[in-house]
Amino acid sequence: MGWYALLPVLAMFFVAGSSQGEKAQRRVFLWLGFAVWGWILFTAMRGGGDQWDNPRYRSILFLWQAILAGVIWVWWCEARNAWLPRIVLMEIVFLLFFGQWYANRYFHWGSQLPFGQMVAFILGVWALIFVWGWLADRKKRARYRV
């Protein structure tokens, strides 16, 4: 559960990284973010679905992930950027669909879409959330210009 709570905040790295204070602070923040995400991707490829090694691999850089998440959380509390709730909504969509898919796979609860169609559906809903958010931001900016 901790990983799913940490993931949306870490995903905000891409938004928060470009708006950090001074150039030196932004550079350190970006290097830390890319190192953390590089490690996350490396462990995902290396550990795969292995339930024994993957959590251990991920926890090696947990301190740096927590520092990055803390900086992003403070940034979000100050900026109240609208993208964090949207990223959380995207994660909820992902968890609902994959949770139901696994529940059907192992316990035969509900119906099951083929894996490729399910992934396409999730990506489609994510695209809708992204476009809706982008249009809402654009409309909000246009309202303030008048």
MDTraj code that builds the backbone (N, CA, C; nanometers):
import mdtraj as md
import numpy as np

residues = "MET GLY TRP TYR ALA LEU LEU PRO VAL LEU ALA MET PHE PHE VAL ALA GLY SER SER GLN GLY GLU LYS ALA GLN ARG ARG VAL PHE LEU TRP LEU GLY PHE ALA VAL TRP GLY TRP ILE LEU PHE THR ALA MET ARG GLY GLY GLY ASP GLN TRP ASP ASN PRO ARG TYR ARG SER ILE LEU PHE LEU TRP GLN ALA ILE LEU ALA GLY VAL ILE TRP VAL TRP TRP CYS GLU ALA ARG ASN ALA TRP LEU PRO ARG ILE VAL LEU MET GLU ILE VAL PHE LEU LEU PHE PHE GLY GLN TRP TYR ALA ASN ARG TYR PHE HIS TRP GLY SER GLN LEU PRO PHE GLY GLN MET VAL ALA PHE ILE LEU GLY VAL TRP ALA LEU ILE PHE VAL TRP GLY TRP LEU ALA ASP ARG LYS LYS ARG ALA ARG TYR ARG VAL".split()
xyz = np.array([
    [0.0820, -0.1199, 0.0000],
    [0.0000, 0.0000, 0.0000],
    [0.0863, 0.1261, 0.0000],
    [0.2023, 0.1199, 0.0641],
    [0.2885, 0.2373, 0.0704],
    [0.3347, 0.2822, -0.0664],
    [0.3640, 0.1851, -0.1532],
    [0.4095, 0.2184, -0.2871],
    [0.3022, 0.2935, -0.3637],
    [0.1771, 0.2498, -0.3514],
    [0.0678, 0.3160, -0.4229],
    [0.0380, 0.4541, -0.3660],
    [0.0659, 0.4767, -0.2388],
    [0.0496, 0.6099, -0.1805],
    [0.1630, 0.7024, -0.2245],
    [0.2813, 0.6478, -0.2424],
    [0.3989, 0.7270, -0.2786],
    [0.4025, 0.7592, -0.4281],
    [0.3489, 0.6728, -0.5101],
    [0.3605, 0.6855, -0.6550],
    [0.3046, 0.8158, -0.7126],
    [0.1832, 0.8613, -0.6752],
    [0.1347, 0.9877, -0.7346],
    [0.2226, 1.1071, -0.6999],
    [0.2736, 1.1090, -0.5777],
    [0.3591, 1.2211, -0.5378],
    [0.4896, 1.2169, -0.6174],
    [0.5458, 1.0975, -0.6352],
    [0.6687, 1.0864, -0.7146],
    [0.6429, 1.1202, -0.8612],
    [0.5230, 1.0907, -0.9095],
    [0.4905, 1.1251, -1.0486],
    [0.4851, 1.2766, -1.0672],
    [0.4557, 1.3507, -0.9612],
    [0.4531, 1.4969, -0.9692],
    [0.5929, 1.5552, -0.9860],
    [0.6950, 1.4734, -0.9715],
    [0.8325, 1.5202, -0.9901],
    [0.8474, 1.5924, -1.1228],
    [0.7841, 1.5403, -1.2261],
    [0.7990, 1.5984, -1.3583],
    [0.7373, 1.7380, -1.3663],
    [0.6336, 1.7633, -1.2870],
    [0.5712, 1.8954, -1.2848],
    [0.6454, 1.9877, -1.1887],
    [0.6755, 1.9349, -1.0695],
    [0.7376, 2.0173, -0.9650],
    [0.8833, 2.0504, -0.9957],
    [0.9507, 1.9633, -1.0660],
    [1.0930, 1.9825, -1.0907],
    [1.1261, 2.1095, -1.1652],
    [1.0397, 2.1476, -1.2553],
    [1.0683, 2.2663, -1.3359],
    [1.0374, 2.3960, -1.2631],
    [0.9691, 2.3880, -1.1489],
    [0.9307, 2.5127, -1.0812],
    [0.9959, 2.5289, -0.9442],
    [1.1019, 2.4534, -0.9197],
    [1.1743, 2.4694, -0.7931],
    [1.2508, 2.6005, -0.7952],
    [1.2808, 2.6525, -0.6793],
    [1.3446, 2.7825, -0.6578],
    [1.4623, 2.8164, -0.7459],
    [1.5782, 2.8324, -0.6858],
    [1.6968, 2.8761, -0.7576],
    [1.7504, 2.7661, -0.8486],
    [1.8388, 2.8068, -0.9396],
    [1.8925, 2.7136, -1.0390],
    [1.9673, 2.5976, -0.9737],
    [2.0486, 2.6245, -0.8734],
    [2.1252, 2.5186, -0.8061],
    [2.0319, 2.4216, -0.7344],
    [1.9293, 2.4746, -0.6685],
    [1.8322, 2.3888, -0.6000],
    [1.7552, 2.3046, -0.7000],
    [1.7155, 2.3651, -0.8114],
    [1.6422, 2.2929, -0.9152],
    [1.7285, 2.1821, -0.9740],
    [1.8579, 2.2077, -0.9937],
    [1.9492, 2.1080, -1.0492],
    [1.9617, 1.9872, -0.9557],
    [1.9799, 2.0113, -0.8260],
    [1.9893, 1.9023, -0.7284],
    [1.8595, 1.8232, -0.7261],
    [1.7480, 1.8941, -0.7252],
    [1.6175, 1.8291, -0.7229],
    [1.5972, 1.7415, -0.8469],
    [1.6329, 1.7944, -0.9624],
    [1.6158, 1.7168, -1.0861],
    [1.7076, 1.5951, -1.0897],
    [1.8332, 1.6091, -1.0466],
    [1.9234, 1.4936, -1.0423],
    [1.8709, 1.3871, -0.9475],
    [1.8240, 1.4295, -0.8305],
    [1.7678, 1.3341, -0.7353],
    [1.6457, 1.2647, -0.7951],
    [1.5605, 1.3403, -0.8594],
    [1.4405, 1.2825, -0.9206],
    [1.4724, 1.1821, -1.0296],
    [1.5654, 1.2169, -1.1163],
    [1.6011, 1.1229, -1.2232],
    [1.6713, 0.9992, -1.1679],
    [1.7513, 1.0149, -1.0621],
    [1.8157, 0.8987, -0.9996],
    [1.7108, 0.8070, -0.9375],
    [1.6146, 0.8653, -0.8673],
    [1.5087, 0.7854, -0.8048],
    [1.4261, 0.7135, -0.9107],
    [1.3832, 0.7861, -1.0142],
    [1.3027, 0.7220, -1.1191],
    [1.3842, 0.6204, -1.1989],
    [1.5115, 0.6468, -1.2193],
    [1.5966, 0.5472, -1.2848],
    [1.6038, 0.4190, -1.2035],
    [1.6187, 0.4337, -1.0720],
    [1.6233, 0.3164, -0.9850],
    [1.4895, 0.2439, -0.9832],
    [1.3801, 0.3172, -0.9792],
    [1.2469, 0.2547, -0.9810],
    [1.2295, 0.1725, -1.1080],
    [1.2661, 0.2294, -1.2219],
    [1.2521, 0.1566, -1.3482],
    [1.3475, 0.0378, -1.3550],
    [1.4697, 0.0549, -1.3071],
    [1.5656, -0.0555, -1.3049],
    [1.5141, -0.1711, -1.2198],
    [1.4622, -0.1397, -1.1009],
    [1.4134, -0.2467, -1.0140],
    [1.2889, -0.3124, -1.0707],
    [1.2065, -0.2357, -1.1406],
    [1.0877, -0.2942, -1.2025],
    [1.1289, -0.3931, -1.3115],
    [1.2319, -0.3578, -1.3887],
    [1.2780, -0.4492, -1.4933],
    [1.3566, -0.5660, -1.4348],
    [1.4360, -0.5385, -1.3346],
    [1.5210, -0.6421, -1.2744],
    [1.4392, -0.7377, -1.1881],
    [1.3533, -0.6815, -1.1030],
    [1.2759, -0.7635, -1.0106],
    [1.1488, -0.8178, -1.0722],
    [1.0961, -0.7455, -1.1690],
    [0.9737, -0.7888, -1.2347],
    [0.8618, -0.8126, -1.1356],
    [0.7995, -0.9252, -1.1470],
    [0.6895, -0.9602, -1.0586],
    [0.7336, -1.0419, -0.9392],
    [0.8625, -1.0547, -0.9189],
    [0.9152, -1.1342, -0.8085],
    [0.8830, -1.0656, -0.6769],
    [0.7998, -1.1295, -0.5948],
    [0.7557, -1.0670, -0.4706],
    [0.8632, -1.0682, -0.3632],
    [0.9692, -1.1428, -0.3822],
    [1.0728, -1.1489, -0.2793],
    [1.1805, -1.0440, -0.3010],
    [1.2271, -1.0292, -0.4220],
    [1.3371, -0.9370, -0.4473],
    [1.2918, -0.7941, -0.4764],
    [1.1818, -0.7774, -0.5488],
    [1.1415, -0.6446, -0.5906],
    [1.1216, -0.5480, -0.4734],
    [1.0514, -0.5851, -0.3646],
    [1.0415, -0.4904, -0.2523],
    [1.1783, -0.4578, -0.1913],
    [1.2668, -0.5551, -0.1869],
    [1.3998, -0.5279, -0.1326],
    [1.4751, -0.4324, -0.2236],
    [1.4666, -0.4523, -0.3539],
    [1.5326, -0.3610, -0.4469],
    [1.4777, -0.2199, -0.4331],
    [1.3449, -0.2082, -0.4218],
    [1.2836, -0.0770, -0.4109],
    [1.3214, -0.0074, -0.2823],
    [1.3337, -0.0829, -0.1752],
    [1.3598, -0.0207, -0.0450],
    [1.5035, 0.0300, -0.0316],
    [1.5923, -0.0097, -0.1219],
    [1.7309, 0.0367, -0.1140],
    [1.7369, 0.1889, -0.1224],
    [1.6600, 0.2487, -0.2103],
    [1.6600, 0.3944, -0.2245],
    [1.5360, 0.4584, -0.1623],
    [1.4737, 0.3904, -0.0661],
    [1.3515, 0.4451, -0.0075],
    [1.3746, 0.5800, 0.0586],
    [1.4879, 0.5973, 0.1244],
    [1.5175, 0.7246, 0.1891],
    [1.5126, 0.8385, 0.0870],
    [1.5724, 0.8189, -0.0286],
    [1.5761, 0.9239, -0.1313],
    [1.4382, 0.9436, -0.1933],
    [1.3623, 0.8340, -0.2068],
    [1.2247, 0.8473, -0.2546],
    [1.1423, 0.9283, -0.1545],
    [1.1620, 0.9012, -0.0258],
    [1.0873, 0.9735, 0.0771],
    [1.1261, 1.1213, 0.0795],
    [1.2540, 1.1510, 0.0637],
    [1.2971, 1.2912, 0.0591],
    [1.2340, 1.3612, -0.0608],
    [1.2399, 1.2977, -0.1764],
    [1.1810, 1.3555, -0.2964],
    [1.0308, 1.3747, -0.2794],
    [0.9631, 1.2745, -0.2238],
    [0.8182, 1.2855, -0.2012],
    [0.7874, 1.3977, -0.1026],
    [0.8692, 1.4126, 0.0004],
    [0.8481, 1.5204, 0.0968],
    [0.8627, 1.6583, 0.0351],
    [0.9656, 1.6756, -0.0461],
    [0.9855, 1.8044, -0.1143],
    [0.8682, 1.8336, -0.2071],
    [0.8234, 1.7326, -0.2786],
    [0.7106, 1.7518, -0.3708],
    [0.5826, 1.7808, -0.2937],
    [0.5622, 1.7121, -0.1816],
    [0.4421, 1.7356, -0.1011],
    [0.4389, 1.8788, -0.0483],
    [0.5518, 1.9273, 0.0016],
    [0.5580, 2.0655, 0.0506],
    [0.5317, 2.1616, -0.0646],
    [0.5930, 2.1346, -0.1811],
    [0.5696, 2.2181, -0.2995],
    [0.4218, 2.2196, -0.3341],
    [0.3560, 2.1023, -0.3318],
    [0.2148, 2.0961, -0.3680],
    [0.1286, 2.1696, -0.2664],
    [0.1605, 2.1572, -0.1376],
    [0.0835, 2.2287, -0.0344],
    [0.0926, 2.3794, -0.0537],
    [0.2045, 2.4278, -0.1018],
    [0.2215, 2.5712, -0.1263],
    [0.1589, 2.6139, -0.2585],
    [0.1767, 2.5334, -0.3627],
    [0.1316, 2.5723, -0.4964],
    [-0.0120, 2.5294, -0.5258],
    [-0.0585, 2.4246, -0.4627],
    [-0.1916, 2.3670, -0.4884],
    [-0.2137, 2.3419, -0.6378],
    [-0.1144, 2.2831, -0.6998],
    [-0.1218, 2.2491, -0.8403],
    [-0.2341, 2.1481, -0.8624],
    [-0.3139, 2.1692, -0.9647],
    [-0.4311, 2.0849, -0.9894],
    [-0.3954, 1.9467, -1.0420],
    [-0.2689, 1.9247, -1.0785],
    [-0.2345, 1.7966, -1.1400],
    [-0.2207, 1.6826, -1.0407],
    [-0.1912, 1.7082, -0.9151],
    [-0.1808, 1.5976, -0.8198],
    [-0.3131, 1.5239, -0.8045],
    [-0.4271, 1.5918, -0.7840],
    [-0.5535, 1.5170, -0.7791],
    [-0.5830, 1.4415, -0.9086],
    [-0.5422, 1.4960, -1.0203],
    [-0.5644, 1.4267, -1.1480],
    [-0.4783, 1.3010, -1.1569],
    [-0.3549, 1.3088, -1.1100],
    [-0.2680, 1.1911, -1.1110],
    [-0.3218, 1.0858, -1.0136],
    [-0.3731, 1.1289, -0.8998],
    [-0.4345, 1.0352, -0.8051],
    [-0.5556, 0.9687, -0.8703],
    [-0.6359, 1.0449, -0.9431],
    [-0.7505, 0.9877, -1.0141],
    [-0.7055, 0.8847, -1.1177],
    [-0.5969, 0.9142, -1.1891],
    [-0.5429, 0.8174, -1.2849],
    [-0.4991, 0.6891, -1.2143],
    [-0.4373, 0.7035, -1.0978],
    [-0.3947, 0.5848, -1.0245],
    [-0.5147, 0.5044, -0.9750],
    [-0.6202, 0.5725, -0.9322],
    [-0.7413, 0.5020, -0.8881],
    [-0.8009, 0.4231, -1.0024],
    [-0.8061, 0.4817, -1.1220],
    [-0.8563, 0.4105, -1.2404],
    [-0.7717, 0.2858, -1.2649],
    [-0.6399, 0.3015, -1.2599],
    [-0.5491, 0.1888, -1.2794],
    [-0.5746, 0.0787, -1.1766],
    [-0.5820, 0.1160, -1.0495],
    [-0.5997, 0.0172, -0.9428],
    [-0.7350, -0.0518, -0.9500],
    [-0.8399, 0.0216, -0.9849],
    [-0.9719, -0.0401, -0.9968],
    [-0.9752, -0.1440, -1.1088],
    [-0.9210, -0.1084, -1.2246],
    [-0.9232, -0.2015, -1.3365],
    [-0.8325, -0.3220, -1.3132],
    [-0.7087, -0.2974, -1.2682],
    [-0.6186, -0.4102, -1.2440],
    [-0.6633, -0.4928, -1.1242],
    [-0.7192, -0.4277, -1.0227],
    [-0.7714, -0.5022, -0.9078],
    [-0.8846, -0.5948, -0.9484],
    [-0.9757, -0.5433, -1.0296],
    [-1.0858, -0.6277, -1.0772],
    [-1.0335, -0.7376, -1.1686],
    [-0.9344, -0.7073, -1.2506],
    [-0.8789, -0.8068, -1.3422],
    [-0.8170, -0.9225, -1.2631],
    [-0.7389, -0.8880, -1.1593],
    [-0.6785, -0.9924, -1.0759],
    [-0.7839, -1.0675, -0.9955],
    [-0.8854, -0.9960, -0.9463],
    [-0.9927, -1.0629, -0.8710],
    [-1.0635, -1.1645, -0.9593],
    [-1.0871, -1.1287, -1.0854],
    [-1.1496, -1.2240, -1.1763],
    [-1.0547, -1.3376, -1.2104],
    [-0.9295, -1.3063, -1.2267],
    [-0.8313, -1.4079, -1.2649],
    [-0.8173, -1.5164, -1.1579],
    [-0.8148, -1.4752, -1.0312],
    [-0.7908, -1.5713, -0.9230],
    [-0.9175, -1.6177, -0.8518],
    [-1.0193, -1.5309, -0.8452],
    [-1.1399, -1.5660, -0.7696],
    [-1.2643, -1.5733, -0.8562],
    [-1.2504, -1.5421, -0.9862],
    [-1.3604, -1.5458, -1.0834],
    [-1.4752, -1.4529, -1.0426],
    [-1.4404, -1.3311, -1.0009],
    [-1.5383, -1.2286, -0.9660],
    [-1.5583, -1.1365, -1.0850],
    [-1.6805, -1.1260, -1.1342],
    [-1.7107, -1.0365, -1.2447],
    [-1.6594, -1.0896, -1.3771],
    [-1.6642, -1.0025, -1.4767],
    [-1.6161, -1.0422, -1.6090],
    [-1.4737, -0.9910, -1.6277],
    [-1.4076, -1.0446, -1.7266],
    [-1.2677, -1.0082, -1.7473],
    [-1.2453, -0.9677, -1.8922],
    [-1.1942, -0.8472, -1.9094],
    [-1.1533, -0.8030, -2.0420],
    [-1.0208, -0.8700, -2.0760],
    [-0.9942, -0.8931, -2.2026],
    [-0.8595, -0.9375, -2.2396],
    [-0.7579, -0.8312, -2.1967],
    [-0.6387, -0.8758, -2.1619],
    [-0.5375, -0.7870, -2.1050],
    [-0.5110, -0.6650, -2.1934],
    [-0.4925, -0.6850, -2.3219],
    [-0.4635, -0.5743, -2.4133],
    [-0.5765, -0.4726, -2.4175],
    [-0.7005, -0.5208, -2.4193],
    [-0.8147, -0.4286, -2.4202],
    [-0.8238, -0.3509, -2.2891],
    [-0.7940, -0.4186, -2.1788],
    [-0.7978, -0.3507, -2.0493],
    [-0.6933, -0.2393, -2.0441],
    [-0.5718, -0.2674, -2.0895],
    [-0.4665, -0.1665, -2.0907],
    [-0.5065, -0.0505, -2.1822],
    [-0.5632, -0.0810, -2.2980],
    [-0.6074, 0.0236, -2.3903],
    [-0.7177, 0.1083, -2.3266],
    [-0.8078, 0.0440, -2.2548],
    [-0.9153, 0.1174, -2.1883],
    [-0.8595, 0.2095, -2.0795],
    [-0.7660, 0.1581, -2.0003],
    [-0.7029, 0.2404, -1.8957],
    [-0.6329, 0.3600, -1.9590],
    [-0.5559, 0.3361, -2.0658],
    [-0.4869, 0.4467, -2.1324],
    [-0.5853, 0.5465, -2.1907],
    [-0.6993, 0.4974, -2.2413],
    [-0.8023, 0.5873, -2.2927],
    [-0.8622, 0.6749, -2.1839],
    [-0.8913, 0.6166, -2.0686],
    [-0.9443, 0.6951, -1.9565],
    [-0.8397, 0.7944, -1.9085],
    [-0.7128, 0.7519, -1.9034],
    [-0.6058, 0.8443, -1.8655],
    [-0.5978, 0.9610, -1.9635],
    [-0.6104, 0.9324, -2.0921],
    [-0.6067, 1.0392, -2.1926],
    [-0.7231, 1.1359, -2.1717],
    [-0.8407, 1.0830, -2.1393],
    [-0.9556, 1.1701, -2.1113],
    [-0.9296, 1.2589, -1.9896],
    [-0.8747, 1.2015, -1.8834],
    [-0.8428, 1.2791, -1.7637],
    [-0.7395, 1.3867, -1.7973],
    [-0.6375, 1.3500, -1.8744],
    [-0.5331, 1.4440, -1.9121],
    [-0.5898, 1.5583, -1.9958],
    [-0.6689, 1.5266, -2.0979],
    [-0.7253, 1.6300, -2.1854],
    [-0.8227, 1.7175, -2.1078],
    [-0.9053, 1.6555, -2.0234],
    [-0.9979, 1.7325, -1.9402],
    [-0.9211, 1.8294, -1.8507],
    [-0.8139, 1.7842, -1.7884],
    [-0.7327, 1.8698, -1.7026],
    [-0.6666, 1.9822, -1.7797],
    [-0.6143, 1.9488, -1.8953],
    [-0.5483, 2.0497, -1.9785],
    [-0.6492, 2.1560, -2.0220],
    [-0.7692, 2.1124, -2.0652],
    [-0.8718, 2.2082, -2.1067],
    [-0.9205, 2.2926, -1.9884],
    [-0.9344, 2.2315, -1.8721],
    [-0.9766, 2.3061, -1.7531],
    [-0.8728, 2.4120, -1.7172],
    [-0.7454, 2.3773, -1.7256],
    [-0.6389, 2.4753, -1.6984],
    [-0.6404, 2.5882, -1.8003],
    [-0.6598, 2.5529, -1.9238],
    [-0.6631, 2.6528, -2.0313],
    [-0.7805, 2.7485, -2.0142],
    [-0.8963, 2.6919, -1.9783],
    [-1.0154, 2.7744, -1.9561],
    [-0.9951, 2.8668, -1.8359],
    [-0.9320, 2.8159, -1.7325],
    [-0.9056, 2.8957, -1.6128],
    [-0.8101, 3.0112, -1.6442],
    [-0.7050, 2.9843, -1.7228],
    [-0.6110, 3.0902, -1.7620],
    [-0.6802, 3.1950, -1.8478],
    [-0.7665, 3.1506, -1.9389],
    [-0.8366, 3.2447, -2.0267],
    [-0.9304, 3.3339, -1.9448],
    [-0.9907, 3.2812, -1.8413],
    [-1.0807, 3.3582, -1.7567],
    [-1.0033, 3.4669, -1.6818],
    [-0.8803, 3.4378, -1.6400],
    [-0.8008, 3.5362, -1.5660],
    [-0.7404, 3.6429, -1.6564],
    [-0.7290, 3.6158, -1.7851],
    [-0.6710, 3.7146, -1.8779],
    [-0.7687, 3.8269, -1.9069],
    [-0.8964, 3.7981, -1.8975],
    [-0.9983, 3.8991, -1.9346],
    [-1.0063, 4.0107, -1.8369],
])
top = md.Topology()
chain = top.add_chain()
for i, resn in enumerate(residues, 1):
    res = top.add_residue(resn, chain, resSeq=i)
    for name in ("N", "CA", "C"):
        top.add_atom(name, md.element.get_by_symbol(name[0]), res)
traj = md.Trajectory(xyz[None], top)
